[in-house]
Amino acid sequence: MNSSVTKTAGGDCATYCVFRYRGHTFAVTASCLREVSSSPKFAELPVRSRGLAGICHLRNEFVPVLRVPVRNESQAKLDEAASKMLTLQGAHGDWGLLADEVVAITPLDFTGGPSKYQDEWSAAWLGSTTFREEVVQILDPTGLYRAVEDELSRSQESSIS
């Protein structure tokens, strides 16, 4: 039986893929993780986006490659340095998420709460927890994908006006 929920003394804990990206530690639910691979070459698109790194060709499909929006850093340099890509299943097919390294696939119990950032990316953050004495930001993959879609829609609307 392959389950993404583990019973613990404190209750239910979902299983997460814990990864690092640019000095920060994040996690996404393991149930949406399809694979972890070396970061493929990807093409940047002619749009300005904090969340969309580009597009790559993976298993005969073109797959959007997203990044966790890390504040106050040059995204292009960050993307080049990312050595891993998490392939996640989404409502519209697979998509990639850049990572520097995968730390673990493990059950995590976290405290939900308001995002530490109150902006268009708030839907991407579920809460935080600690793992191996590090603060881990729990991401909502669907929220992250939607935030990128919304950002691209706003960008397209502003370029038409």
mmCIF file of the C-alpha atoms, coordinates in Angstrom:
data_MODEL
# 
_entry.id   MODEL 
# 
loop_
_atom_site.group_PDB 
_atom_site.id 
_atom_site.type_symbol 
_atom_site.label_atom_id 
_atom_site.label_alt_id 
_atom_site.label_comp_id 
_atom_site.label_asym_id 
_atom_site.label_entity_id 
_atom_site.label_seq_id 
_atom_site.pdbx_PDB_ins_code 
_atom_site.Cartn_x 
_atom_site.Cartn_y 
_atom_site.Cartn_z 
_atom_site.occupancy 
_atom_site.B_iso_or_equiv 
_atom_site.pdbx_formal_charge 
_atom_site.auth_seq_id 
_atom_site.auth_comp_id 
_atom_site.auth_asym_id 
_atom_site.auth_atom_id 
_atom_site.pdbx_PDB_model_num 
ATOM 1   C CA . MET A 1 1   ? 0.000  0.000  0.000   1.00 0.00 ? 1   MET A CA 1 
ATOM 2   C CA . ASN A 1 2   ? 1.420  3.339  -1.055  1.00 0.00 ? 2   ASN A CA 1 
ATOM 3   C CA . SER A 1 3   ? -0.012 6.091  1.149   1.00 0.00 ? 3   SER A CA 1 
ATOM 4   C CA . SER A 1 4   ? 0.936  9.719  1.582   1.00 0.00 ? 4   SER A CA 1 
ATOM 5   C CA . VAL A 1 5   ? -0.465 9.892  5.120   1.00 0.00 ? 5   VAL A CA 1 
ATOM 6   C CA . THR A 1 6   ? 1.275  8.416  8.154   1.00 0.00 ? 6   THR A CA 1 
ATOM 7   C CA . LYS A 1 7   ? -0.245 8.022  11.621  1.00 0.00 ? 7   LYS A CA 1 
ATOM 8   C CA . THR A 1 8   ? 1.824  9.508  14.416  1.00 0.00 ? 8   THR A CA 1 
ATOM 9   C CA . ALA A 1 9   ? 1.253  10.051 18.119  1.00 0.00 ? 9   ALA A CA 1 
ATOM 10  C CA . GLY A 1 10  ? 0.124  13.604 17.342  1.00 0.00 ? 10  GLY A CA 1 
ATOM 11  C CA . GLY A 1 11  ? -2.263 12.658 14.521  1.00 0.00 ? 11  GLY A CA 1 
ATOM 12  C CA . ASP A 1 12  ? -1.953 12.486 10.743  1.00 0.00 ? 12  ASP A CA 1 
ATOM 13  C CA . CYS A 1 13  ? 1.106  13.753 8.916   1.00 0.00 ? 13  CYS A CA 1 
ATOM 14  C CA . ALA A 1 14  ? 1.288  13.942 5.131   1.00 0.00 ? 14  ALA A CA 1 
ATOM 15  C CA . THR A 1 15  ? 4.456  12.787 3.409   1.00 0.00 ? 15  THR A CA 1 
ATOM 16  C CA . TYR A 1 16  ? 6.461  15.580 1.787   1.00 0.00 ? 16  TYR A CA 1 
ATOM 17  C CA . CYS A 1 17  ? 9.424  15.988 -0.518  1.00 0.00 ? 17  CYS A CA 1 
ATOM 18  C CA . VAL A 1 18  ? 11.782 18.352 1.312   1.00 0.00 ? 18  VAL A CA 1 
ATOM 19  C CA . PHE A 1 19  ? 14.175 20.283 -0.937  1.00 0.00 ? 19  PHE A CA 1 
ATOM 20  C CA . ARG A 1 20  ? 16.511 23.265 -0.924  1.00 0.00 ? 20  ARG A CA 1 
ATOM 21  C CA . TYR A 1 21  ? 16.473 26.140 -3.365  1.00 0.00 ? 21  TYR A CA 1 
ATOM 22  C CA . ARG A 1 22  ? 18.828 29.103 -2.988  1.00 0.00 ? 22  ARG A CA 1 
ATOM 23  C CA . GLY A 1 23  ? 19.558 28.633 0.672   1.00 0.00 ? 23  GLY A CA 1 
ATOM 24  C CA . HIS A 1 24  ? 15.913 28.141 1.667   1.00 0.00 ? 24  HIS A CA 1 
ATOM 25  C CA . THR A 1 25  ? 14.241 24.850 2.538   1.00 0.00 ? 25  THR A CA 1 
ATOM 26  C CA . PHE A 1 26  ? 10.826 24.012 1.086   1.00 0.00 ? 26  PHE A CA 1 
ATOM 27  C CA . ALA A 1 27  ? 8.494  21.027 0.890   1.00 0.00 ? 27  ALA A CA 1 
ATOM 28  C CA . VAL A 1 28  ? 5.727  19.839 -1.444  1.00 0.00 ? 28  VAL A CA 1 
ATOM 29  C CA . THR A 1 29  ? 3.397  16.897 -0.912  1.00 0.00 ? 29  THR A CA 1 
ATOM 30  C CA . ALA A 1 30  ? 4.983  13.691 -2.132  1.00 0.00 ? 30  ALA A CA 1 
ATOM 31  C CA . SER A 1 31  ? 1.650  12.519 -3.553  1.00 0.00 ? 31  SER A CA 1 
ATOM 32  C CA . CYS A 1 32  ? 1.972  14.996 -6.455  1.00 0.00 ? 32  CYS A CA 1 
ATOM 33  C CA . LEU A 1 33  ? 5.676  14.222 -7.062  1.00 0.00 ? 33  LEU A CA 1 
ATOM 34  C CA . ARG A 1 34  ? 6.233  12.207 -10.201 1.00 0.00 ? 34  ARG A CA 1 
ATOM 35  C CA . GLU A 1 35  ? 10.046 12.165 -10.268 1.00 0.00 ? 35  GLU A CA 1 
ATOM 36  C CA . VAL A 1 36  ? 13.235 13.977 -9.347  1.00 0.00 ? 36  VAL A CA 1 
ATOM 37  C CA . SER A 1 37  ? 15.807 14.390 -12.098 1.00 0.00 ? 37  SER A CA 1 
ATOM 38  C CA . SER A 1 38  ? 18.814 16.448 -13.024 1.00 0.00 ? 38  SER A CA 1 
ATOM 39  C CA . SER A 1 39  ? 17.687 19.864 -14.165 1.00 0.00 ? 39  SER A CA 1 
ATOM 40  C CA . PRO A 1 40  ? 17.207 19.672 -17.932 1.00 0.00 ? 40  PRO A CA 1 
ATOM 41  C CA . LYS A 1 41  ? 18.145 22.438 -20.313 1.00 0.00 ? 41  LYS A CA 1 
ATOM 42  C CA . PHE A 1 42  ? 15.190 24.728 -20.643 1.00 0.00 ? 42  PHE A CA 1 
ATOM 43  C CA . ALA A 1 43  ? 14.350 27.678 -22.826 1.00 0.00 ? 43  ALA A CA 1 
ATOM 44  C CA . GLU A 1 44  ? 13.522 30.997 -21.263 1.00 0.00 ? 44  GLU A CA 1 
ATOM 45  C CA . LEU A 1 45  ? 10.343 32.575 -22.557 1.00 0.00 ? 45  LEU A CA 1 
ATOM 46  C CA . PRO A 1 46  ? 10.017 36.217 -23.629 1.00 0.00 ? 46  PRO A CA 1 
ATOM 47  C CA . VAL A 1 47  ? 7.941  37.131 -20.563 1.00 0.00 ? 47  VAL A CA 1 
ATOM 48  C CA . ARG A 1 48  ? 8.997  38.615 -17.260 1.00 0.00 ? 48  ARG A CA 1 
ATOM 49  C CA . SER A 1 49  ? 7.974  36.276 -14.483 1.00 0.00 ? 49  SER A CA 1 
ATOM 50  C CA . ARG A 1 50  ? 9.141  35.657 -10.937 1.00 0.00 ? 50  ARG A CA 1 
ATOM 51  C CA . GLY A 1 51  ? 7.638  32.176 -11.029 1.00 0.00 ? 51  GLY A CA 1 
ATOM 52  C CA . LEU A 1 52  ? 8.193  30.870 -14.568 1.00 0.00 ? 52  LEU A CA 1 
ATOM 53  C CA . ALA A 1 53  ? 11.773 29.902 -15.368 1.00 0.00 ? 53  ALA A CA 1 
ATOM 54  C CA . GLY A 1 54  ? 11.012 28.591 -18.857 1.00 0.00 ? 54  GLY A CA 1 
ATOM 55  C CA . ILE A 1 55  ? 9.959  25.481 -20.713 1.00 0.00 ? 55  ILE A CA 1 
ATOM 56  C CA . CYS A 1 56  ? 11.697 22.154 -21.298 1.00 0.00 ? 56  CYS A CA 1 
ATOM 57  C CA . HIS A 1 57  ? 11.168 19.010 -23.326 1.00 0.00 ? 57  HIS A CA 1 
ATOM 58  C CA . LEU A 1 58  ? 10.527 16.028 -21.050 1.00 0.00 ? 58  LEU A CA 1 
ATOM 59  C CA . ARG A 1 59  ? 9.321  12.596 -22.176 1.00 0.00 ? 59  ARG A CA 1 
ATOM 60  C CA . ASN A 1 60  ? 8.135  13.943 -25.550 1.00 0.00 ? 60  ASN A CA 1 
ATOM 61  C CA . GLU A 1 61  ? 6.165  16.777 -23.954 1.00 0.00 ? 61  GLU A CA 1 
ATOM 62  C CA . PHE A 1 62  ? 6.825  20.457 -23.447 1.00 0.00 ? 62  PHE A CA 1 
ATOM 63  C CA . VAL A 1 63  ? 6.706  21.106 -19.715 1.00 0.00 ? 63  VAL A CA 1 
ATOM 64  C CA . PRO A 1 64  ? 6.646  24.490 -17.943 1.00 0.00 ? 64  PRO A CA 1 
ATOM 65  C CA . VAL A 1 65  ? 9.507  24.895 -15.475 1.00 0.00 ? 65  VAL A CA 1 
ATOM 66  C CA . LEU A 1 66  ? 8.661  26.937 -12.386 1.00 0.00 ? 66  LEU A CA 1 
ATOM 67  C CA . ARG A 1 67  ? 10.770 28.343 -9.587  1.00 0.00 ? 67  ARG A CA 1 
ATOM 68  C CA . VAL A 1 68  ? 9.950  29.233 -6.029  1.00 0.00 ? 68  VAL A CA 1 
ATOM 69  C CA . PRO A 1 69  ? 9.968  33.041 -6.038  1.00 0.00 ? 69  PRO A CA 1 
ATOM 70  C CA . VAL A 1 70  ? 12.881 33.907 -3.754  1.00 0.00 ? 70  VAL A CA 1 
ATOM 71  C CA . ARG A 1 71  ? 12.899 37.584 -2.904  1.00 0.00 ? 71  ARG A CA 1 
ATOM 72  C CA . ASN A 1 72  ? 15.714 40.022 -3.616  1.00 0.00 ? 72  ASN A CA 1 
ATOM 73  C CA . GLU A 1 73  ? 17.827 37.735 -5.773  1.00 0.00 ? 73  GLU A CA 1 
ATOM 74  C CA . SER A 1 74  ? 18.577 37.585 -9.497  1.00 0.00 ? 74  SER A CA 1 
ATOM 75  C CA . GLN A 1 75  ? 16.371 34.783 -10.833 1.00 0.00 ? 75  GLN A CA 1 
ATOM 76  C CA . ALA A 1 76  ? 18.424 34.063 -13.971 1.00 0.00 ? 76  ALA A CA 1 
ATOM 77  C CA . LYS A 1 77  ? 21.543 33.268 -11.944 1.00 0.00 ? 77  LYS A CA 1 
ATOM 78  C CA . LEU A 1 78  ? 19.488 31.125 -9.566  1.00 0.00 ? 78  LEU A CA 1 
ATOM 79  C CA . ASP A 1 79  ? 17.966 29.096 -12.383 1.00 0.00 ? 79  ASP A CA 1 
ATOM 80  C CA . GLU A 1 80  ? 21.329 28.303 -13.924 1.00 0.00 ? 80  GLU A CA 1 
ATOM 81  C CA . ALA A 1 81  ? 22.633 27.003 -10.601 1.00 0.00 ? 81  ALA A CA 1 
ATOM 82  C CA . ALA A 1 82  ? 19.653 24.711 -9.864  1.00 0.00 ? 82  ALA A CA 1 
ATOM 83  C CA . SER A 1 83  ? 20.838 21.136 -10.351 1.00 0.00 ? 83  SER A CA 1 
ATOM 84  C CA . LYS A 1 84  ? 17.529 19.279 -9.850  1.00 0.00 ? 84  LYS A CA 1 
ATOM 85  C CA . MET A 1 85  ? 14.015 19.439 -11.147 1.00 0.00 ? 85  MET A CA 1 
ATOM 86  C CA . LEU A 1 86  ? 11.002 18.029 -9.338  1.00 0.00 ? 86  LEU A CA 1 
ATOM 87  C CA . THR A 1 87  ? 8.394  16.871 -11.838 1.00 0.00 ? 87  THR A CA 1 
ATOM 88  C CA . LEU A 1 88  ? 4.946  17.381 -10.334 1.00 0.00 ? 88  LEU A CA 1 
ATOM 89  C CA . GLN A 1 89  ? 1.544  16.259 -11.526 1.00 0.00 ? 89  GLN A CA 1 
ATOM 90  C CA . GLY A 1 90  ? -0.949 19.042 -11.982 1.00 0.00 ? 90  GLY A CA 1 
ATOM 91  C CA . ALA A 1 91  ? -4.471 19.505 -13.284 1.00 0.00 ? 91  ALA A CA 1 
ATOM 92  C CA . HIS A 1 92  ? -3.110 20.467 -16.724 1.00 0.00 ? 92  HIS A CA 1 
ATOM 93  C CA . GLY A 1 93  ? -0.349 17.847 -16.865 1.00 0.00 ? 93  GLY A CA 1 
ATOM 94  C CA . ASP A 1 94  ? 3.185  17.619 -15.562 1.00 0.00 ? 94  ASP A CA 1 
ATOM 95  C CA . TRP A 1 95  ? 5.299  20.635 -14.700 1.00 0.00 ? 95  TRP A CA 1 
ATOM 96  C CA . GLY A 1 96  ? 8.777  21.143 -13.274 1.00 0.00 ? 96  GLY A CA 1 
ATOM 97  C CA . LEU A 1 97  ? 9.987  22.909 -10.146 1.00 0.00 ? 97  LEU A CA 1 
ATOM 98  C CA . LEU A 1 98  ? 13.657 23.857 -9.831  1.00 0.00 ? 98  LEU A CA 1 
ATOM 99  C CA . ALA A 1 99  ? 15.653 22.718 -6.781  1.00 0.00 ? 99  ALA A CA 1 
ATOM 100 C CA . ASP A 1 100 ? 19.266 22.714 -5.685  1.00 0.00 ? 100 ASP A CA 1 
ATOM 101 C CA . GLU A 1 101 ? 18.964 19.411 -3.832  1.00 0.00 ? 101 GLU A CA 1 
ATOM 102 C CA . VAL A 1 102 ? 16.380 17.024 -2.452  1.00 0.00 ? 102 VAL A CA 1 
ATOM 103 C CA . VAL A 1 103 ? 16.831 16.508 1.274   1.00 0.00 ? 103 VAL A CA 1 
ATOM 104 C CA . ALA A 1 104 ? 14.258 13.811 2.084   1.00 0.00 ? 104 ALA A CA 1 
ATOM 105 C CA . ILE A 1 105 ? 10.871 12.267 1.461   1.00 0.00 ? 105 ILE A CA 1 
ATOM 106 C CA . THR A 1 106 ? 9.370  12.257 4.939   1.00 0.00 ? 106 THR A CA 1 
ATOM 107 C CA . PRO A 1 107 ? 6.203  12.797 6.974   1.00 0.00 ? 107 PRO A CA 1 
ATOM 108 C CA . LEU A 1 108 ? 5.898  16.360 8.259   1.00 0.00 ? 108 LEU A CA 1 
ATOM 109 C CA . ASP A 1 109 ? 3.451  17.899 10.669  1.00 0.00 ? 109 ASP A CA 1 
ATOM 110 C CA . PHE A 1 110 ? 3.161  21.614 10.104  1.00 0.00 ? 110 PHE A CA 1 
ATOM 111 C CA . THR A 1 111 ? 1.370  24.628 11.416  1.00 0.00 ? 111 THR A CA 1 
ATOM 112 C CA . GLY A 1 112 ? -0.811 26.269 8.831   1.00 0.00 ? 112 GLY A CA 1 
ATOM 113 C CA . GLY A 1 113 ? -1.282 29.973 8.970   1.00 0.00 ? 113 GLY A CA 1 
ATOM 114 C CA . PRO A 1 114 ? -1.169 33.151 7.008   1.00 0.00 ? 114 PRO A CA 1 
ATOM 115 C CA . SER A 1 115 ? 1.627  33.537 4.521   1.00 0.00 ? 115 SER A CA 1 
ATOM 116 C CA . LYS A 1 116 ? 4.620  35.495 5.706   1.00 0.00 ? 116 LYS A CA 1 
ATOM 117 C CA . TYR A 1 117 ? 4.154  37.464 2.467   1.00 0.00 ? 117 TYR A CA 1 
ATOM 118 C CA . GLN A 1 118 ? 0.805  39.092 1.779   1.00 0.00 ? 118 GLN A CA 1 
ATOM 119 C CA . ASP A 1 119 ? 1.012  39.416 -1.989  1.00 0.00 ? 119 ASP A CA 1 
ATOM 120 C CA . GLU A 1 120 ? 0.079  37.557 -5.160  1.00 0.00 ? 120 GLU A CA 1 
ATOM 121 C CA . TRP A 1 121 ? 2.184  34.592 -4.029  1.00 0.00 ? 121 TRP A CA 1 
ATOM 122 C CA . SER A 1 122 ? 0.325  34.061 -0.729  1.00 0.00 ? 122 SER A CA 1 
ATOM 123 C CA . ALA A 1 123 ? -1.677 31.137 -2.168  1.00 0.00 ? 123 ALA A CA 1 
ATOM 124 C CA . ALA A 1 124 ? 1.564  29.216 -2.726  1.00 0.00 ? 124 ALA A CA 1 
ATOM 125 C CA . TRP A 1 125 ? 2.474  29.081 0.987   1.00 0.00 ? 125 TRP A CA 1 
ATOM 126 C CA . LEU A 1 126 ? 0.634  26.685 3.319   1.00 0.00 ? 126 LEU A CA 1 
ATOM 127 C CA . GLY A 1 127 ? 2.700  27.141 6.464   1.00 0.00 ? 127 GLY A CA 1 
ATOM 128 C CA . SER A 1 128 ? 5.970  26.071 8.004   1.00 0.00 ? 128 SER A CA 1 
ATOM 129 C CA . THR A 1 129 ? 7.564  23.436 10.191  1.00 0.00 ? 129 THR A CA 1 
ATOM 130 C CA . THR A 1 130 ? 11.027 22.343 11.242  1.00 0.00 ? 130 THR A CA 1 
ATOM 131 C CA . PHE A 1 131 ? 12.982 19.384 9.936   1.00 0.00 ? 131 PHE A CA 1 
ATOM 132 C CA . ARG A 1 132 ? 16.510 18.549 11.100  1.00 0.00 ? 132 ARG A CA 1 
ATOM 133 C CA . GLU A 1 133 ? 16.661 21.906 12.877  1.00 0.00 ? 133 GLU A CA 1 
ATOM 134 C CA . GLU A 1 134 ? 15.813 23.852 9.696   1.00 0.00 ? 134 GLU A CA 1 
ATOM 135 C CA . VAL A 1 135 ? 12.701 25.900 9.031   1.00 0.00 ? 135 VAL A CA 1 
ATOM 136 C CA . VAL A 1 136 ? 10.795 24.361 6.126   1.00 0.00 ? 136 VAL A CA 1 
ATOM 137 C CA . GLN A 1 137 ? 8.285  26.403 4.138   1.00 0.00 ? 137 GLN A CA 1 
ATOM 138 C CA . ILE A 1 138 ? 5.419  24.152 3.019   1.00 0.00 ? 138 ILE A CA 1 
ATOM 139 C CA . LEU A 1 139 ? 4.302  24.960 -0.516  1.00 0.00 ? 139 LEU A CA 1 
ATOM 140 C CA . ASP A 1 140 ? 0.936  24.286 -2.118  1.00 0.00 ? 140 ASP A CA 1 
ATOM 141 C CA . PRO A 1 141 ? 1.833  23.066 -5.630  1.00 0.00 ? 141 PRO A CA 1 
ATOM 142 C CA . THR A 1 142 ? -1.593 24.011 -6.995  1.00 0.00 ? 142 THR A CA 1 
ATOM 143 C CA . GLY A 1 143 ? -1.360 27.463 -5.413  1.00 0.00 ? 143 GLY A CA 1 
ATOM 144 C CA . LEU A 1 144 ? 2.140  27.992 -6.827  1.00 0.00 ? 144 LEU A CA 1 
ATOM 145 C CA . TYR A 1 145 ? 1.036  26.962 -10.323 1.00 0.00 ? 145 TYR A CA 1 
ATOM 146 C CA . ARG A 1 146 ? -2.036 29.240 -10.136 1.00 0.00 ? 146 ARG A CA 1 
ATOM 147 C CA . ALA A 1 147 ? 0.064  32.163 -8.895  1.00 0.00 ? 147 ALA A CA 1 
ATOM 148 C CA . VAL A 1 148 ? 2.301  31.791 -11.962 1.00 0.00 ? 148 VAL A CA 1 
ATOM 149 C CA . GLU A 1 149 ? -0.758 31.558 -14.246 1.00 0.00 ? 149 GLU A CA 1 
ATOM 150 C CA . ASP A 1 150 ? -2.211 34.704 -12.641 1.00 0.00 ? 150 ASP A CA 1 
ATOM 151 C CA . GLU A 1 151 ? 1.107  36.532 -12.967 1.00 0.00 ? 151 GLU A CA 1 
ATOM 152 C CA . LEU A 1 152 ? 1.317  35.634 -16.656 1.00 0.00 ? 152 LEU A CA 1 
ATOM 153 C CA . SER A 1 153 ? -2.307 36.715 -17.235 1.00 0.00 ? 153 SER A CA 1 
ATOM 154 C CA . ARG A 1 154 ? -1.630 40.100 -15.605 1.00 0.00 ? 154 ARG A CA 1 
ATOM 155 C CA . SER A 1 155 ? 1.533  40.483 -17.674 1.00 0.00 ? 155 SER A CA 1 
ATOM 156 C CA . GLN A 1 156 ? -0.332 39.691 -20.875 1.00 0.00 ? 156 GLN A CA 1 
ATOM 157 C CA . GLU A 1 157 ? -3.173 42.072 -20.023 1.00 0.00 ? 157 GLU A CA 1 
ATOM 158 C CA . SER A 1 158 ? -0.757 44.923 -19.265 1.00 0.00 ? 158 SER A CA 1 
ATOM 159 C CA . SER A 1 159 ? 1.126  44.369 -22.534 1.00 0.00 ? 159 SER A CA 1 
ATOM 160 C CA . ILE A 1 160 ? -2.135 44.549 -24.511 1.00 0.00 ? 160 ILE A CA 1 
ATOM 161 C CA . SER A 1 161 ? -3.273 47.804 -22.861 1.00 0.00 ? 161 SER A CA 1 
# 
